[in-house]
Amino acid sequence: MGLFDRLRGDDGPRVAFIGIDGVPYSLIADHPEVFENLTAMAEEGAGGAIESIVPPESSACWPSLTTGVNPGKTGVYGFQDRETGTYDTYVPMGRDVQATRIWDRVDDADRSASVFNVPVTFPPQRNVDRMVSGFLSPGVTKASHPSDVGDYLDEQGYRIDVNAKLGHDEDKTDFIEDANHTLEKRYEAFDHYLTQDDWDLFFGVFMTTDRVNHFLFEDYERDGDYREEFFDFYRQVDAYIGKLREAAPDDVTFVIASDHGFTTLDYEVHLNQWLEDEGWLSFEGDEHDSLADIGDGTRAYAFVPGRFYLNLEGREPRGSVARDDYYDVRDELKAEIEALEGPDGEPVVERVVEKEDAFAGDHDEIAPDLVAIPNHGFDLKAGFRGSDDIFDRGPRNGMHSFENATLVTDAPRVSVDEANLFDLTPTMLDLLEIDYDTADFDGGSLVQG
């Protein structure tokens, strides 16, 4: 036992999941001297690259990772989704996730969970013993349950997220300092509650890794000015994971994973501007900044990252694409997306996924009709304000990738071959020895034997 006796459950196996948002496995595999602890863990158990989901955006990925099902069942497709039957949009939050989370399954088994900083979990659930919501939460006090957790974290200077605006500065010094401070406070919180020893599932996410990758990944891949600072940050990430593992009781299995991979960004691609230039999208006036401003003649519009919707008759309020023409129009749009070339003539997209090949469930009525998976270097944007150019460059130099997400565990019975994000929840339930129906998941357990 640790500092305190366990309050619920029995002496069954336990799992500590540590999320490292956006960390590509190749970064770990190529630099074992930076990731000494993760490398040792992979050698003891298993480690490798896994696939993300369609689309590979954190707001969609974390609900799928924590439920084991696709966005058609979670009801969350990205950072912005649209209301059924209207042109209204919203930012999905915890209550918009319609599938059962892994910590709910733990609670249903009369076991205990502590959950920290998972994106798309605000407001914190009251049925979980201890929860601090992550990305998009308004502040640590409102994001925490029970209240004493928020009080403690507030006193300790806990940070829900890094100040990403600092990454927009040409001089990244302040951003790097802020990122390291946020990481430190997250580690201190994890260490404090992990050693409480009153949980069966500890689920915590370091999201600062994603932020650092967005603003420093090109420095890493192309030997930029901040390459050493990038490595210093990750040495600290690895050291913190090693310390957490050392502090955990002996009966705890560690699972470390990211929700998507990462690569260098060369161009931001403004899809709605491209659709407008190609005659697919129009607006009611010169001043426009939202989906509600699209014109009656619009045949298609886009959301990030690479999600395309037909303006379908009977589904959208002013739909102009007849239902009988749906597949023909979708095929036409798909062909044009596949033919889109960058400034130097290279193809922008690696593939275009049709709706029925990625999404299935009770909540697929708001699913995109097509999702473009870009080639490395092309970050697919989709604002409604318009852009001077289809291709440009913003302050970020790193972007998400579908492949090359990370899975590392010290469980020797786990096989990472051909794994994806949907496999993680059933895998952890197996490690916890909690029964489940395999039909509940779009993935399967990676535990062998």
LINNORGI-V281798 format. One record per run of one state. SS is the DSSP state (hx for helix, st for strand, lp for the rest). FROM is the first residue (numbers start at 1). LEN is the number of residues. If there is no record, write none. Layout:
BEGIN
ss=SS from=FROM len=LEN
ss=SS from=FROM len=LEN
END
This chain:
BEGIN
ss=lp from=1 len=13
ss=st from=14 len=7
ss=lp from=21 len=4
ss=hx from=25 len=6
ss=lp from=31 len=5
ss=hx from=36 len=9
ss=lp from=45 len=1
ss=st from=46 len=6
ss=lp from=52 len=6
ss=hx from=58 len=8
ss=lp from=66 len=5
ss=hx from=71 len=4
ss=lp from=75 len=6
ss=st from=81 len=2
ss=lp from=83 len=6
ss=st from=89 len=2
ss=lp from=91 len=3
ss=hx from=94 len=3
ss=lp from=97 len=5
ss=hx from=102 len=7
ss=lp from=109 len=4
ss=st from=113 len=6
ss=lp from=119 len=11
ss=st from=130 len=4
ss=lp from=134 len=10
ss=st from=144 len=2
ss=lp from=146 len=1
ss=hx from=147 len=10
ss=lp from=157 len=7
ss=hx from=164 len=5
ss=lp from=169 len=4
ss=hx from=173 len=22
ss=lp from=195 len=6
ss=st from=201 len=6
ss=lp from=207 len=1
ss=hx from=208 len=14
ss=lp from=222 len=5
ss=hx from=227 len=21
ss=lp from=248 len=4
ss=st from=252 len=6
ss=lp from=258 len=3
ss=st from=261 len=4
ss=lp from=265 len=2
ss=st from=267 len=4
ss=hx from=271 len=7
ss=lp from=278 len=5
ss=st from=283 len=1
ss=lp from=284 len=7
ss=hx from=291 len=3
ss=st from=294 len=1
ss=lp from=295 len=5
ss=st from=300 len=4
ss=lp from=304 len=3
ss=st from=307 len=4
ss=lp from=311 len=1
ss=st from=312 len=2
ss=lp from=314 len=2
ss=st from=316 len=1
ss=lp from=317 len=4
ss=st from=321 len=1
ss=lp from=322 len=1
ss=hx from=323 len=17
ss=lp from=340 len=1
ss=st from=341 len=1
ss=lp from=342 len=5
ss=st from=347 len=1
ss=lp from=348 len=1
ss=st from=349 len=6
ss=hx from=355 len=4
ss=lp from=359 len=5
ss=hx from=364 len=3
ss=lp from=367 len=3
ss=st from=370 len=5
ss=lp from=375 len=3
ss=st from=378 len=4
ss=lp from=382 len=9
ss=st from=391 len=2
ss=lp from=393 len=5
ss=st from=398 len=4
ss=lp from=402 len=3
ss=st from=405 len=5
ss=lp from=410 len=4
ss=st from=414 len=1
ss=lp from=415 len=5
ss=st from=420 len=1
ss=lp from=421 len=2
ss=hx from=423 len=10
ss=lp from=433 len=5
ss=hx from=438 len=3
ss=lp from=441 len=6
ss=st from=447 len=1
ss=lp from=448 len=2
END
